[in-house]
Amino acid sequence: MSGCGHRHLLVVGAQRCGTTYLGRALDAHPDLTMARPTPPEPKVFCDAALSARGADWYHRTWFAHARDEAVLGDKSTSYFEDPAAPGRAAAVLGEVDVVVLLRDPVERAVSHWRFSTANGLETRSLEEALLADLRGDQPWDPRQSSVSPFAYLRRGRYAEQLGPWSTTFPSTTHVLLLEELLADPGVLSSLVAALGLDPDRTPAPAPQAANASPGEAPRLDARVAEAVAGYFQDSNDDLAARLGRSLPW
């Protein structure tokens, strides 16, 4: 265990699934504080050398502001796609609560493309970018981004990425779906209660997700949309089976 007297929460994403919105909503609870400064995300458990610095360094670096809160939270979407991250987190912090926030993987891919385009990392059309990702890995510059800015579709195969987290933390991994989180205030209240905190002390969150791309999302060409839907079918089926219920998308 970390030995700091607090419990730990990791909000692991996936990218472009509303984790900033959720992190802010949780940070508003008086008994929970998220890592600071933000940005950047800590991403400590994506790095073996940083993880090896241990719990004391982790707390000094990211939670110097913490006082008597019961839970310390770390939101880093890169954790979700790193299969070594759960083991590193367990070695440093012991058992933690993990929140995995997901959304329709097609909508996530479009949002990801819009984000990469707006940040000057992508110059291709939406259809060109998604079809290229269907064909396989694409080179990218790690000096510009900590993870590939072009993994539009592969990053939406959630069941594969969920496995290491639910295996390492089988009783404390909570999976939320963005569509339900935004539509039903009870989803946030239930999560807060599952974290052992009083849901009545959670201020009402903002009515819209944070970091949303401006304007309307482009519509996918029908042929590309069919190919993308087929690509996600087995992963979506696996995720539904893991959750024991149908998916809202």
C-alpha positions in Angstrom: 0.0 0.0 0.0 1.1 3.6 -0.5 1.1 4.5 3.2 -0.1 8.0 2.7 -3.4 7.7 4.5 -5.6 8.3 1.5 -7.3 6.0 -0.9 -6.6 6.3 -4.6 -8.7 6.6 -7.8 -7.5 6.3 -11.4 -9.7 7.7 -14.1 -8.2 5.9 -17.1 -10.4 6.9 -20.0 -10.4 6.3 -23.1 -9.2 9.4 -24.9 -12.0 11.7 -26.1 -14.6 9.9 -24.0 -15.3 12.7 -21.5 -12.7 12.0 -18.8 -12.0 15.7 -18.3 -15.7 16.3 -17.6 -15.8 13.4 -15.2 -12.5 14.5 -13.5 -13.9 17.9 -12.9 -17.2 16.6 -11.5 -15.3 14.3 -9.1 -12.9 17.0 -8.1 -15.8 19.2 -7.0 -16.6 16.7 -4.2 -15.1 17.9 -0.9 -13.7 14.5 0.0 -11.9 13.9 -3.3 -9.1 15.9 -5.0 -7.6 15.3 -8.4 -3.9 15.5 -9.3 -2.5 18.9 -10.0 -1.4 20.7 -12.1 -3.7 19.7 -14.9 -2.8 19.8 -17.7 -0.6 17.9 -18.0 -2.0 14.4 -17.1 0.4 12.6 -14.7 0.8 9.5 -16.9 3.2 8.1 -14.2 2.2 4.5 -14.6 2.9 4.5 -18.4 6.6 5.0 -17.5 8.6 2.3 -15.7 11.2 4.8 -14.5 8.6 7.2 -13.1 6.7 4.4 -11.4 10.0 3.2 -9.8 10.3 6.6 -8.0 7.6 5.3 -5.6 4.5 6.5 -3.8 6.2 9.3 -1.8 7.5 10.9 -5.0 4.1 10.4 -6.6 2.3 12.2 -3.8 4.8 15.0 -3.5 4.6 15.7 -7.2 0.9 15.5 -7.9 -0.9 15.9 -4.6 1.1 18.5 -2.6 -2.2 20.4 -2.4 -4.1 17.6 -0.7 -5.3 18.1 2.8 -7.9 15.8 4.5 -9.6 14.5 1.4 -10.3 10.7 1.6 -9.5 10.0 -2.0 -6.7 11.2 -4.4 -7.6 11.0 -8.1 -5.4 10.7 -11.1 -6.9 11.1 -14.6 -4.6 9.9 -17.4 -6.2 8.5 -20.5 -3.0 7.0 -21.7 -3.2 4.5 -18.9 -6.1 2.7 -20.6 -4.1 1.5 -23.6 -1.0 0.6 -21.7 -1.2 -3.1 -20.5 1.7 -2.6 -18.1 0.1 0.4 -16.4 -2.3 -1.6 -14.0 0.6 -3.6 -12.7 2.8 -0.6 -12.1 -0.1 1.2 -10.3 -0.7 -1.8 -8.1 3.0 -2.1 -7.2 3.1 1.6 -6.1 -0.4 2.2 -4.7 -1.8 -1.2 -3.8 -5.5 -1.6 -4.5 -7.1 1.4 -6.2 -10.5 2.3 -7.6 -10.4 2.5 -11.3 -13.0 4.3 -13.5 -13.1 3.5 -17.2 -15.2 6.0 -19.2 -16.2 4.9 -22.7 -18.4 6.1 -25.5 -19.6 5.0 -28.9 -16.3 4.0 -30.6 -17.3 5.5 -33.9 -18.2 8.9 -32.4 -14.9 8.6 -30.4 -12.9 8.1 -33.6 -14.5 11.1 -35.3 -13.9 13.2 -32.2 -10.3 12.0 -32.1 -9.8 13.0 -35.8 -11.2 16.4 -35.1 -8.9 16.8 -32.2 -5.8 15.8 -34.2 -6.9 18.0 -37.0 -7.4 21.0 -34.8 -4.0 20.5 -33.2 -2.2 20.4 -36.6 -1.3 16.7 -36.3 -3.7 15.5 -39.1 -4.1 16.8 -42.6 -6.1 14.0 -44.2 -9.9 13.9 -44.6 -11.9 11.9 -42.0 -12.4 9.0 -44.4 -8.8 8.9 -45.5 -7.6 8.9 -41.9 -10.0 6.1 -40.8 -9.3 3.9 -43.8 -5.5 4.3 -43.2 -6.0 3.2 -39.6 -8.0 0.2 -40.8 -4.9 -0.9 -42.8 -2.6 -0.8 -39.8 -0.2 1.2 -37.6 1.0 4.5 -38.8 4.2 6.3 -37.9 4.0 9.2 -35.6 6.3 11.6 -33.8 6.4 10.9 -30.0 7.9 14.4 -29.5 4.5 15.8 -30.5 2.2 13.4 -28.7 2.6 10.8 -25.9 0.5 8.3 -27.8 -0.3 7.9 -31.5 -2.6 10.7 -32.8 -3.7 8.4 -35.6 -5.1 5.4 -33.7 -8.6 6.5 -34.4 -10.1 3.0 -34.6 -7.7 0.8 -32.6 -8.2 3.0 -29.6 -11.9 2.2 -29.7 -11.5 -1.5 -29.2 -12.3 -1.2 -25.6 -12.7 -4.8 -24.5 -9.1 -5.6 -25.3 -7.8 -2.6 -23.3 -10.2 -3.2 -20.4 -8.9 -6.7 -19.7 -5.6 -5.8 -17.9 -7.4 -3.4 -15.6 -10.3 -5.6 -14.7 -7.9 -8.5 -14.1 -5.6 -6.5 -11.9 -8.4 -4.7 -10.0 -11.4 -7.1 -10.4 -13.5 -5.7 -7.5 -12.7 -2.0 -7.9 -13.0 -1.4 -11.6 -16.0 0.7 -12.6 -17.0 1.1 -16.2 -19.2 4.1 -17.2 -20.6 5.0 -20.6 -20.5 8.7 -21.5 -23.9 8.6 -23.1 -25.5 7.5 -19.8 -23.3 9.8 -17.7 -24.5 12.8 -19.5 -28.2 11.7 -19.7 -28.7 10.6 -16.1 -27.3 12.4 -13.0 -27.8 9.2 -11.0 -24.8 7.6 -12.8 -22.4 10.1 -11.2 -24.2 9.7 -7.8 -23.9 5.9 -8.0 -20.2 6.2 -8.8 -19.5 8.5 -5.9 -21.3 6.1 -3.6 -19.3 3.2 -5.0 -16.2 5.1 -4.1 -17.3 5.2 -0.5 -18.2 8.9 -0.5 -21.4 10.8 0.2 -23.1 11.4 -3.2 -25.2 14.2 -1.7 -22.1 16.3 -1.3 -21.3 16.2 -5.0 -22.1 19.6 -6.7 -24.2 19.3 -9.9 -21.8 18.9 -12.9 -21.7 21.1 -16.0 -24.5 20.2 -18.4 -22.1 19.6 -21.3 -18.9 17.6 -21.7 -15.6 19.5 -21.5 -13.1 19.9 -24.4 -15.8 19.2 -27.0 -14.8 20.1 -30.6 -16.6 23.2 -31.9 -19.2 23.0 -34.6 -21.0 19.9 -35.9 -19.2 16.6 -36.4 -18.9 15.5 -40.1 -20.9 12.6 -41.3 -19.1 9.5 -42.4 -19.4 8.3 -46.0 -21.8 5.3 -45.9 -19.1 2.9 -47.3 -16.6 3.9 -44.7 -19.2 3.8 -41.9 -20.1 0.2 -42.8 -16.4 -0.8 -42.7 -15.9 0.9 -39.4 -19.0 -0.7 -37.9 -17.8 -4.1 -38.9 -14.4 -3.4 -37.5 -15.9 -2.7 -34.0 -18.5 -5.5 -34.0 -16.6 -8.2 -32.2 -15.1 -5.8 -29.7 -18.5 -4.3 -28.9 -19.9 -7.8 -28.5 -17.1 -8.7 -26.1 -17.6 -5.5 -24.1 -21.3 -6.0 -23.8 -20.7 -9.6 -22.5 -18.1 -8.3 -20.0 -20.6 -5.7 -18.7 -23.5 -8.1 -18.8 -25.8 -5.7 -20.7 -26.4 -4.1 -24.0 -24.5 -1.0 -25.1 -26.3 2.3 -25.8 -24.7 2.6 -29.2 
